[in-house]
Amino acid sequence: MRVELPDLATMDAFGARLAGHLRRGDVIALSGGLGAGKTTLARAIVAALGHQGEVPSPTFTILEIYDALDPPLVHADFYRLDSPAEAEELGLDDYRYGAALIAEWPENAGGFNHEPGCLSITLETAGNGRVAIVEPGADWLGRLS
């Protein structure tokens, strides 16, 4: 599926749409180059789930935890990881238990496409906006019609 995101309002609406279908155990894997809009989309999802206030980029902390949301959420940015083993060392599986995960730069953590609850989104620049190429795992089929 291809989703045109010409402006910030459309990106926010897309994030809200994703948030409305998000379940515990799901992964939203966000790929794309620097400046493609991964963190912007992640922020839209977190805000749509009801988080009040700032949504910091986890570029330096790697993980941001939102336990009070429904579903609880882990927002991870794996840009700085050199190998998938580092994600294990962080205890990612422990953080993920009972929560959904938004993963920026998922390939640096070994990827999540093999999980049925993974919704892979590749963001690309398109003029002044963005395009999202969405590939749903088996558990997402039918949720985003």
N, C-alpha and C positions, 0 to 999 in steps of 0.2 A: 504494500500500500504506500502511496506517495501522498504526503500532506504538504500543501503550500503554506508557508508561514511568512507572509509579506511584512508583518510588523509585530511590535511587542504585544499588542492586544490579542492578536491571533495566537501568538506563542503562549500567552497566559491562558487563553481559552482551551488550547490543546492540552496544556498542563492540567487544567481543571478536569478535562474529559478523562485523561489518564488516571488522575487521582480518584475519580468516581468509580473506577473499575479495579483499583488496586486492592490486593488481598495479602494477608500474611503469607510469607514464603515466596512471593513474586520478586522478580528482579526486573528493573528497567535499566537496560544496559545502553549507555549513551556514548556513541563514538563520533568522531569527526575531528578535524584539525583544530589548532588553537584559534579561538575566537568564533567557532562555529555555532555557539549558543548552548552548549551542554549545561553549563551552570545556570544560565537563564531559564532553561526548561526545568531543571531540577528545582530551582527556587519557586517557579510557578506551581509545581506539584506540591511542594511542602506547604506553600501558602494556601493552596486549595484544600489541603487536608486540615486546615484550621490553625496552623502555627501563626502566632502573633509576633511581630517584630522581625529583626534581621535574620537572614539566612546566610551565614558566612560560607564562603567557598572553603571546602576542606582540602585545598591544595597543600597546605603545610601541616595541618593536623591529621590528614588522610581520612579520618572518620568523624562525622558529626552524628550524634544520636538524638532522636526525637521520640522518647518513650511515651509522651503524653498524647501522641496522635493515634488515630484509629484508621488503619493499622499503625502500630509502632513502626518507625522508619529509621533506617541507617542510610546516610548519604555519604558515599565514599568517593574519593578522587584518587585513582591509582597512578596518576601521571608520574609521580616520583619513584615508583617501584621499579627495581631493576629485574626482578624475577617473580613469578607466581608464588614461590616459596615465601616471599616476604608477606604476602596477604595472609598466609597461614600463621606466620609468626605474630601478626597483629591480633590473632584470635578472631578473625572475621566470622568464622562459623558460630562462635559463641554470641557475637553481636547479632547475627542474623536470626538466631533461634526465636521464633514467634514474631518476627518483624518482616517487613518488606525492605528491599534494598534498591537504592538508586546508585548505579555504578558508573562513574565517569572514567574513561580510559579503561574499559573492562579487559581489553586484551593484555594489559600489563599485569593483571591478576590471574591470567590463564583463561579468561572468558567464561561466559555463563550460558552460551547458546545451547549447550547440551541439556540444560534444565528445562522441563516443560513449562515452568512458570516464568520463563525469560521473554521479555519483550525487547527486542533489539531495535534501537533507533540510531540511524546514522544521520547526522545533521550536516548539511552542506550549505555554503553561501550561494545565494541566487539573486543577483542584482543587489538591492538594498536589504533584502530579506533572507529567509532561509527556506530550505526544503528538508523535510523529514522523510527518510525512507524507513518504513516500519516493517519489521519481520516478526510476527508473533510465534511464540512457542505453542505447543499443543494446548496448554491450559488457557491461553489467551484467545484461541479461536472462538469466534462468536461473540466475544465480549465487546469488541470494537467494530461494530457494524456501521 
